[in-house]
Amino acid sequence: MSQVVTSFSAERGLSERHIHILDAAERVFARAGFHAATMNDIAAEAGMSPGNLYRYFSSKDAIIGGISERDRTEVSADFAQLDPGKGGLLDQLEELGRQHMVRKPREKAIIALQIWAEASRTPEMAQICAGFDETVEHGLGAAVAAAVASGELPSNLDQARFLMALFMMADGFFCRRAVDPNFDAAVGAEALFAAMRGLAQTMLLPPAGEPTS
């Protein structure tokens, strides 16, 4: 793959035209797969000429970079809205989970799985994934720490292991949603939330002086 290069700057953000193209590209990638999809396919889906498309994105890699940056910005803003003053943080986290895991179209999970596969082979995609994961880890970690500080979660919660478990469960959820068209995302999300609350009561740090397992 070529190096990821986009025709927009992070400072200026994404224009409506960029977002329209990214939405079209997601539909194409979900239908055809990243490798089989062409820039011509994306241009046709977006209702524009290939030449005009290249004015906004130089390659499919650049489009993937744009999708990731758009989603990363959205997730970061969503985490910033979490506030203990608005009610229980776990309730707010669950609602945020429903927004991204249930209400978003299944195509989002399919594309995420494709990006993860590419990340195992190319440093550029691995860097994109790492940036997105860092944003989620920061937001989720801050929310968990705030819930511990407020007494909503146990004071001796092993936060590092708890966050690792949440990441693994969420990754599994998106993989299942991507590969199984009959997967009930709403039911699966509620099962994940129940597991999260259960783990929060059992994944505790050992008393001082006792070795960790």
C-alpha positions in Angstrom: 0.0 0.0 0.0 1.1 3.6 -0.5 1.6 5.9 2.4 -1.6 7.3 3.8 -1.9 10.9 2.5 -5.1 12.9 2.7 -6.0 16.2 1.0 -7.3 17.8 4.1 -5.6 19.0 7.3 -6.5 17.9 10.8 -6.7 21.6 11.8 -9.3 22.4 9.1 -11.2 19.2 9.6 -13.5 17.5 7.1 -15.8 19.4 4.8 -19.3 18.2 4.0 -18.0 17.0 0.6 -15.3 15.0 2.4 -17.9 13.4 4.6 -20.2 12.6 1.7 -17.3 10.8 0.0 -16.4 8.9 3.2 -20.0 7.7 3.6 -20.0 6.5 0.0 -16.6 4.8 0.4 -17.9 2.9 3.5 -20.8 1.5 1.5 -18.5 0.4 -1.3 -15.9 -1.1 1.1 -18.6 -3.0 3.0 -20.1 -4.4 -0.3 -16.9 -5.2 -2.3 -14.1 -5.3 0.3 -11.2 -2.9 0.5 -9.0 -4.6 -2.0 -11.7 -5.2 -4.7 -13.1 -1.7 -4.4 -11.7 0.9 -6.8 -11.6 4.7 -6.8 -14.0 4.6 -9.8 -16.4 2.6 -7.7 -16.3 5.1 -4.9 -16.6 8.0 -7.3 -19.8 6.4 -8.8 -21.3 5.8 -5.4 -20.6 9.4 -4.4 -22.1 10.7 -7.7 -19.0 12.4 -8.9 -16.3 11.9 -11.5 -13.0 10.0 -10.6 -11.1 13.2 -11.4 -13.1 15.2 -8.9 -12.7 12.4 -6.3 -8.9 12.7 -6.5 -9.2 16.4 -5.6 -10.3 15.3 -2.2 -8.5 12.0 -1.6 -5.4 10.8 -3.3 -6.0 7.0 -2.8 -8.0 4.4 -1.0 -5.5 4.5 1.8 -6.2 8.2 2.2 -9.9 7.5 2.4 -9.4 5.0 5.1 -7.3 7.6 6.9 -10.2 10.0 6.6 -12.8 7.5 7.9 -10.6 6.8 10.9 -10.0 10.5 11.6 -13.7 11.3 11.3 -14.7 8.4 13.7 -11.9 9.2 16.1 -13.0 12.8 16.4 -16.6 11.7 16.9 -15.7 9.2 19.6 -13.4 11.7 21.4 -16.2 14.3 21.5 -18.7 11.6 22.8 -16.3 10.7 25.7 -15.9 14.4 26.5 -19.7 14.6 27.1 -19.6 12.0 29.9 -20.2 13.8 33.2 -20.8 12.4 36.7 -23.2 15.3 37.2 -25.5 13.9 34.5 -26.0 10.6 36.4 -24.3 7.3 36.7 -21.2 7.0 34.5 -21.8 3.3 33.8 -25.3 4.2 32.5 -23.7 6.9 30.3 -21.1 4.5 29.0 -23.7 1.9 28.2 -25.7 4.5 26.2 -22.5 5.5 24.4 -22.0 1.9 23.7 -25.5 1.5 22.2 -24.9 4.6 20.0 -21.7 3.1 18.5 -22.3 -0.6 18.7 -26.1 -0.9 18.0 -27.4 2.2 16.2 -24.5 2.5 13.8 -24.9 0.4 10.7 -23.4 -3.1 10.5 -21.2 -1.8 7.7 -19.1 0.0 10.3 -18.2 -3.3 11.9 -17.4 -4.8 8.5 -15.0 -2.0 7.7 -13.4 -2.1 11.1 -12.6 -5.8 10.6 -11.1 -5.0 7.2 -8.9 -2.3 8.7 -7.8 -4.6 11.5 -6.8 -7.2 9.0 -4.8 -4.6 7.0 -3.1 -3.4 10.2 -1.6 -6.9 10.7 0.2 -6.5 7.4 1.0 -2.8 6.9 2.5 -0.2 9.2 0.3 2.6 7.9 -2.9 0.8 8.8 -1.4 -0.3 12.1 -0.7 3.4 12.9 -4.3 4.3 12.1 -5.6 1.6 14.4 -3.2 2.6 17.2 -4.3 6.2 17.0 -8.0 5.2 17.2 -7.3 2.8 20.1 -5.4 5.5 22.0 -8.4 7.8 21.8 -10.8 5.2 23.0 -8.4 4.1 25.8 -8.0 7.7 27.0 -11.7 8.4 27.1 -12.7 5.1 28.6 -9.9 5.2 31.1 -10.9 8.6 32.3 -14.5 7.5 32.6 -13.6 4.5 34.7 -11.2 6.5 36.9 -14.0 9.0 37.5 -16.5 6.2 38.4 -14.0 4.8 40.9 -13.4 8.3 42.4 -17.2 8.9 42.7 -17.7 5.5 44.4 -19.7 4.0 41.5 -17.0 1.4 41.0 -15.0 -0.3 43.7 -12.0 1.7 45.0 -9.8 -1.3 44.6 -10.8 -2.1 41.0 -7.9 -3.2 38.9 -8.4 -0.6 36.3 -5.7 -1.7 33.9 -7.1 -5.3 33.7 -10.7 -4.0 33.6 -9.9 -1.8 30.6 -8.1 -4.6 28.9 -11.1 -6.9 29.3 -13.5 -4.2 28.0 -11.3 -3.7 24.9 -11.3 -7.5 24.2 -15.0 -7.8 24.7 -15.7 -4.8 22.4 -13.4 -6.2 19.7 -15.1 -9.5 19.9 -18.5 -7.8 19.6 -17.5 -5.9 16.4 -16.0 -9.1 14.9 -19.2 -11.1 15.5 -21.4 -8.3 14.1 -19.2 -8.1 11.0 -19.2 -11.8 10.2 -22.7 -12.8 11.3 -25.6 -11.0 9.4 -28.1 -12.6 11.9 -26.3 -11.3 15.0 -28.7 -9.3 17.2 -26.5 -6.3 18.1 -29.0 -5.0 20.7 -29.1 -8.3 22.6 -25.3 -8.7 22.3 -24.6 -5.2 23.6 -26.8 -5.7 26.7 -24.9 -9.0 27.4 -21.6 -7.1 27.1 -22.9 -4.4 29.5 -23.9 -7.0 32.0 -20.5 -8.7 31.8 -18.9 -5.3 32.3 -20.8 -4.6 35.5 -20.0 -8.1 36.8 -16.3 -7.8 36.1 -16.3 -4.4 37.9 -17.2 -6.2 41.1 -14.7 -9.1 40.8 -11.6 -7.8 38.9 -10.1 -6.3 42.0 -6.6 -5.5 43.2 -5.3 -7.9 45.8 -4.8 -6.6 49.4 -1.5 -4.8 50.0 1.3 -7.3 50.4 -0.4 -10.2 48.5 1.0 -11.2 45.1 -1.1 -10.6 41.9 -2.2 -13.7 40.1 
